[in-house]
Amino acid sequence: MSAEVLNGRAVAKAVRAEVAADAARYLEQHGRQPGLDVVLVGEDPASQVYVRNKEKAAGKAGIRGALHRLPASTTQAELLALLDRLNADDAVDGILVQLPLPGGGDLDELATTDAIDPAKDVDGLHPMNAGRLLGGRPGLQPCTPRGCMRLLAETGVPLQGKRAIVIGRSNLVGKPVAQMLLQANCTVTMAHSRTVDLAERVRESDVVIAAVGRPKMVKGDWLKDDAIVIDVGINRLDDGSLCGDVDYASASERASWITPVPRGVGPMTIAMLLQNTVDAAFARV
């Protein structure tokens, strides 16, 4: 058996087309494009690439994108002052501060996230949005977990009653995607670096979400036959190649569906950021 490949690039393209249609409808109804403002502090090369990709994708989807570049020497007070202005600007529907923030100064990522208006928090990281997710209430949800759920929906396999395991307990991916799986009526196991008999816990699971940041940690013989595997990890090996947290070669021989790395979850994150921006725009009307 060889697994069906969940092509994140193709699914993301479909999502961006949906977003473009929604953005056009918003423009027609309200006389302006939905607005996404991204704040980039410092000169981190990876962050600059991510921001350029987001800005380009926003423009193609009919979303007005604006980039605010701040030097690495920016103080917390200066950053919060900018966020206050964006919170008060009715033309801004979504605010994203590119993380991580530069070290060595007084910048505080939690205080920065907390300062964003929850209605404009398109990263879904504000504690109010995290609480809404926990309580099963409507709100903006983190982009990567939302992308994982869209990929699972693409399989056509009903999630209700399935056993799911989430490997990794980060606030960015692990915890929120576990809540989303619970809301889809899965029985969810949260696994992490202290989990005993991790391979056995994985073998019990119909759905495996790997988001731990360890190259090829999840082996094919850990998997239950026909499991669905969503590999969130992206790791660079010594030879410069990229791989996920799952050993793709062996896992694809056992799983029913699997995401590749790259071109799996990665493209979905930006697509869901655009979806969150349009959703925020309509919600603020």
Buried (B, 14 or more C-beta within 10 A) or exposed (E): EEBEBBBBBEBBEEBBEBBBEBBEEBBEEEEEBBBBBBBBBBEBEEBBEBBEBBBEBBEEBBBBBBBBEBEBEBEBEBBBEBBEEBBEBEEBBBBBBBBEBBEEBEBBEEEBBBBBBBBBBBBBBBEBBBEBBEEEEEBBBBBBBBBBBBBBEBBEBEBEEBBBBBBBBBEBBBBBBBBBBBEBEBBBBBBEEEBEEBEEBBBEBBBBBBBBBBBBBBBBEBBBEEBBBBBBBBBEEEEEEBBBBBBBEBBBBBBBBBBBBBBBBBBBBBBBBBBBBBBBBBEBE
